[in-house]
Amino acid sequence: MSELASFWAGGWPALLTVVLVLGGVQVARLVALRGPQGMSSILFQLAVWLIVSAGIIALVVVLPISDETQGQVLSLMGVLLSAIIALASTTFVANAMAGVMLQVTRPFRPGDYIRVNDLFGRATRRALLNTQIQSEMRDLVTVPNLLLVSQPFTVLHREGTIISADVSIGYDVPYTRVQELLLVAGEEAGLTESFVLVQELLDHAVLYRACGFLEEVKHPLTARSNLRKKILEQLHGNGVEIVSPGFVYQRRVDAGQRVIPEQPVLVTGTSEVETAAPEEKIFDEAEEAASLEELRLHREQIHQDLKAGREQLKQAGPEEKAALESQLTQLERREAWLVERIDSQKESKS
């Protein structure tokens, strides 16, 4: 009995330390769940890392061991920590600092279309050390945060972007005719404010770029494909050959023969009708992340409106109080519904 009492007297500080660390992690988790980004927040990950690190050091201090052993353990931990920092300073620490920088600047959100070097896709998750991007092949690509800070990257504007396609036409076709057909192709592809640029005067052909404004950036891959299809329809349907004159000189056929389908799509009237955009399947996880992010932002906005409304209610007169209380009740119901939606989406993903 005396041994149990002595063990308890010497071991309860360690047990209390473990309980406090677990409690701190749980509190940080509850606070993070109330935030707009949930447990994926970089601040939450940093907080957990600091709480656990401090808990390990405190556990060594309160363990019922001699001062000499305690000093040796702390020295060993210091040496290991220094070695880890020295070995991983170029990767772990650099990526962590880059993650904090991305969290502060927020150049993109989950669900945004992003291009990094040759990688194009939608951002699905932004963590402390890396960012996850769902590529055009539906694969999940992990990009170190240091790359996003040190290399320029492109984010498609949520309120619309320019869609373009290049095509080279021989010098025998007037540029005014090509421009006219490319403008029609842009309009038929669903783009607005279409325009045509003469990119280069090559040795064998003129390089044109057909451009147009895409108001809804949810399906940029489909929009680019549709623009190219309409360019084929318009040029072939109106007897304009797309291949360069250099190709004409190399082929073993009559130079007057056109390289155009016998029945162009524009003439037959059997233009393909898109029924389902492939982006829905390709970027499924990014779409879920974007939806969850939008719900969190909406909830945060309603939370701010509730705070402002409650402050206004304190200073409102008797006639205004009834209307303000009604608005606050509706906002509270809306916030509760959003919290339920966010929790359900988190559960479905997990």
C-alpha positions in Angstrom: 0.0 0.0 0.0 2.9 2.3 0.8 4.5 1.6 -2.5 1.2 2.5 -4.3 1.0 5.7 -2.3 4.6 6.6 -3.1 4.1 5.9 -6.8 0.9 8.0 -6.8 2.7 10.8 -4.9 5.5 10.8 -7.5 3.5 10.1 -10.6 0.4 12.3 -10.3 2.2 15.4 -11.7 3.0 13.4 -14.9 -0.6 12.2 -15.2 -1.8 15.7 -14.6 0.5 16.9 -17.4 -0.8 14.3 -19.8 -4.4 15.3 -19.0 -3.6 19.0 -19.5 -2.0 18.3 -22.9 -4.9 16.3 -24.0 -7.3 18.9 -22.7 -5.3 21.7 -24.5 -5.5 19.7 -27.8 -9.2 19.2 -27.4 -9.8 22.9 -26.6 -7.8 23.9 -29.7 -9.9 21.4 -31.8 -13.1 22.9 -30.5 -11.9 26.4 -31.2 -10.8 25.4 -34.7 -14.1 23.8 -35.5 -15.8 27.1 -34.9 -13.5 28.9 -37.3 -14.0 29.2 -41.1 -11.4 26.6 -42.0 -12.0 24.0 -39.3 -9.2 21.6 -38.3 -7.4 22.2 -41.6 -6.4 25.7 -40.3 -2.7 26.3 -40.2 -3.1 28.0 -36.8 -4.7 24.9 -35.4 -1.8 22.7 -36.6 0.7 25.1 -35.1 -1.2 25.2 -31.8 -1.3 21.4 -31.6 2.4 21.2 -32.4 3.3 23.7 -29.7 1.0 22.2 -27.1 2.4 18.7 -27.6 6.1 20.0 -27.6 5.5 21.9 -24.4 3.8 18.9 -22.9 6.7 16.6 -23.6 9.2 19.0 -22.0 6.9 19.5 -19.0 6.5 15.7 -18.7 10.2 15.2 -18.5 10.5 17.9 -15.8 7.8 16.5 -13.5 8.8 12.8 -13.8 10.0 11.3 -10.6 13.6 10.9 -11.7 16.9 12.3 -10.4 18.1 15.7 -11.4 21.1 14.2 -13.1 18.9 11.9 -15.2 16.5 14.7 -15.9 19.3 16.9 -17.2 20.6 14.2 -19.4 17.1 13.6 -20.9 16.6 17.3 -21.5 20.1 17.6 -23.0 19.4 14.6 -25.3 16.1 16.2 -26.4 17.9 19.5 -27.1 20.5 17.7 -29.2 17.9 15.8 -31.1 15.8 18.9 -31.7 18.9 20.8 -32.9 19.8 18.0 -35.2 16.3 17.8 -36.6 16.1 21.6 -37.2 19.6 21.6 -38.8 18.7 18.7 -41.1 15.2 19.8 -42.0 15.7 23.6 -41.9 15.7 23.7 -45.7 12.5 21.7 -46.0 10.3 21.5 -42.9 11.0 25.0 -41.5 11.0 26.6 -44.9 7.7 25.0 -45.9 6.1 25.8 -42.5 7.1 29.5 -42.9 5.8 29.4 -46.5 2.5 27.9 -45.2 2.1 30.7 -42.6 2.8 33.2 -45.4 0.1 31.7 -47.6 -2.3 31.7 -44.7 -1.7 35.4 -44.1 -1.8 36.5 -47.7 -4.5 34.0 -48.9 -3.7 34.3 -52.7 -6.2 31.4 -53.4 -8.9 29.4 -51.6 -9.9 25.7 -51.8 -11.7 25.2 -55.1 -9.8 27.8 -57.1 -8.2 26.9 -60.4 -4.4 27.2 -60.1 -1.5 26.7 -62.4 2.0 26.0 -61.0 4.7 25.5 -63.7 3.2 22.7 -65.9 0.6 21.7 -63.3 -3.0 22.9 -63.7 -5.9 21.9 -61.5 -8.0 22.9 -58.5 -6.8 23.5 -55.0 -8.4 21.1 -52.5 -6.5 21.6 -49.3 -3.9 24.1 -47.9 -1.9 22.8 -44.9 1.1 24.0 -42.9 3.7 22.2 -45.1 2.0 21.6 -48.4 -0.9 22.3 -50.7 -3.0 19.7 -52.4 -4.1 20.2 -56.0 -6.4 18.0 -58.0 -5.0 17.8 -61.6 -6.7 17.6 -64.9 -6.3 13.8 -64.7 -8.3 13.7 -61.4 -5.1 12.9 -59.5 -4.2 14.6 -56.2 -0.8 16.3 -56.4 0.9 17.5 -53.3 2.9 20.7 -53.8 5.3 22.0 -51.2 4.4 25.4 -49.9 7.9 26.6 -50.5 7.4 26.2 -54.2 4.3 28.3 -54.2 6.2 31.1 -52.4 9.3 31.0 -54.5 7.7 30.4 -57.9 5.0 32.5 -59.6 1.7 30.7 -60.0 -1.6 31.7 -61.7 -5.0 31.7 -60.1 -8.1 31.9 -62.4 -10.2 34.8 -61.4 -13.4 33.7 -59.8 -15.4 36.4 -61.6 -14.3 35.4 -65.0 -11.2 34.7 -67.2 -10.0 34.9 -70.8 -10.2 31.7 -72.8 -8.0 31.4 -75.9 -6.9 29.1 -78.6 -4.1 29.4 -81.2 -4.4 28.5 -84.9 -2.0 29.0 -87.8 -3.5 29.9 -91.2 -1.6 30.3 -94.5 -0.8 33.7 -96.1 -3.2 33.0 -98.9 -6.2 33.7 -96.6 -6.8 37.4 -95.8 -6.5 38.1 -92.1 -9.8 40.0 -92.2 -11.6 36.8 -93.2 -9.9 34.7 -90.6 -10.7 37.3 -87.9 -14.3 37.3 -88.9 -14.6 33.5 -88.6 -12.8 33.3 -85.3 -15.0 36.0 -83.8 -18.1 33.9 -84.8 -16.4 30.8 -83.3 -15.9 32.6 -80.0 -19.5 33.7 -79.9 -20.8 30.3 -80.7 -18.6 28.8 -78.0 -20.4 30.9 -75.4 -17.8 33.5 -74.8 -18.4 37.2 -74.6 -16.4 40.2 -75.8 -14.5 38.0 -78.3 -11.4 39.4 -80.0 -8.6 38.1 -82.3 -4.9 38.7 -82.0 -2.3 38.2 -84.7 0.4 36.5 -82.6 3.2 36.0 -85.1 4.1 36.2 -88.8 5.8 32.9 -89.3 7.8 31.8 -92.3 5.0 29.5 -93.5 1.8 30.9 -91.9 0.1 33.5 -89.7 -0.4 32.6 -86.1 -3.8 33.8 -84.8 -5.2 33.7 -81.2 -8.9 33.6 -80.7 -9.9 35.0 -77.3 -13.1 35.5 -75.4 -14.3 36.2 -71.8 -15.7 33.3 -69.8 -18.0 34.6 -67.1 -18.4 31.3 -65.3 -15.1 29.7 -64.5 -16.5 26.5 -63.2 -15.8 24.6 -66.5 -12.7 26.1 -68.1 -11.6 22.8 -69.7 -14.9 22.4 -71.4 -14.8 26.1 -72.6 -11.4 25.7 -74.1 -12.5 22.5 -75.9 -15.7 24.1 -77.2 -13.7 27.1 -78.5 -11.4 24.8 -80.5 -14.4 22.8 -81.8 -16.1 25.9 -83.0 -12.9 27.1 -84.7 -12.8 23.8 -86.6 -16.4 24.2 -87.6 -16.1 27.7 -88.8 -12.8 27.4 -90.7 -13.6 24.0 -92.3 -17.2 24.9 -92.9 -16.2 28.1 -94.8 -13.4 26.4 -96.9 -10.4 27.7 -94.9 -7.6 25.3 -94.6 -5.9 25.2 -91.2 -2.6 23.3 -92.1 0.3 25.5 -93.2 1.5 25.9 -96.8 4.7 24.0 -95.8 2.5 20.9 -95.4 1.1 21.4 -98.9 4.6 21.4 -100.4 5.6 18.2 -98.6 2.6 16.0 -99.2 2.2 13.9 -102.4 -1.2 15.1 -103.5 -2.5 17.8 -105.7 -1.6 21.2 -104.4 -5.1 22.4 -105.0 -6.7 19.7 -102.8 -8.0 21.0 -99.5 -7.3 19.2 -96.2 -10.9 19.5 -94.9 -13.4 16.9 -94.0 -15.7 16.0 -96.9 -18.7 17.1 -94.9 -17.6 19.7 -92.3 -19.6 19.8 -89.1 -20.8 23.3 -89.9 -22.3 22.2 -93.2 -23.9 19.0 -91.9 -25.4 20.7 -88.9 -24.5 17.9 -86.5 -22.5 19.9 -84.1 -21.9 18.1 -80.9 -24.0 19.1 -77.9 -22.3 18.9 -74.5 -24.5 17.1 -72.0 -22.2 16.9 -69.0 -19.0 18.9 -68.2 -16.0 16.6 -67.5 -14.9 19.0 -64.7 -17.7 17.6 -62.5 -15.9 14.2 -62.5 -12.3 15.4 -62.8 -12.4 17.9 -59.9 -14.8 16.2 -57.6 -12.7 16.6 -54.4 -11.9 20.1 -55.3 -15.6 20.9 -55.8 -16.4 19.5 -52.3 -13.6 21.6 -50.8 -14.8 24.7 -52.6 -18.4 24.1 -51.4 -17.2 23.6 -47.9 -15.1 26.8 -48.1 -18.0 28.8 -49.4 -20.2 27.5 -46.5 -17.5 28.5 -44.0 -17.2 32.0 -45.5 -20.9 32.4 -45.6 -21.2 31.4 -41.9 -18.4 33.8 -41.0 -20.2 36.6 -42.7 -23.5 35.8 -40.9 -21.5 35.6 -37.6 -20.2 39.1 -38.2 -23.7 40.3 -39.2 -25.1 38.9 -35.9 -22.4 40.7 -33.9 -23.2 44.0 -35.6 -26.9 43.4 -35.2 -26.6 42.7 -31.5 -24.6 45.9 -31.0 -27.2 47.8 -32.9 -30.0 46.3 -30.9 -28.5 47.7 -27.7 -28.8 51.2 -29.0 -32.1 50.8 -30.9 -35.3 52.4 -29.9 -38.5 50.6 -29.0 -39.9 50.8 -32.5 -36.7 49.4 -34.1 -36.1 46.6 -31.6 -38.9 44.4 -33.0 -37.6 44.5 -36.6 -34.0 44.0 -35.4 -35.0 41.0 -33.2 -36.8 39.4 -36.2 -33.7 39.9 -38.4 -31.4 38.4 -35.7 -33.7 35.4 -35.3 -33.5 34.7 -39.1 -29.7 35.1 -39.0 -29.4 32.7 -36.1 -31.5 30.1 -37.9 -29.4 30.6 -41.0 -26.2 30.2 -39.0 -27.5 27.1 -37.3 -28.4 25.6 -40.7 -24.9 26.4 -42.1 -23.2 24.8 -39.1 -25.3 21.7 -39.6 -24.4 21.6 -43.3 -20.7 22.1 -42.6 -20.7 19.3 -40.0 -22.5 17.0 -42.3 -20.0 17.6 -45.1 -17.1 17.1 -42.8 -18.6 13.8 -41.7 -19.2 12.7 -45.3 -15.5 13.4 -46.2 -14.2 11.6 -43.2 
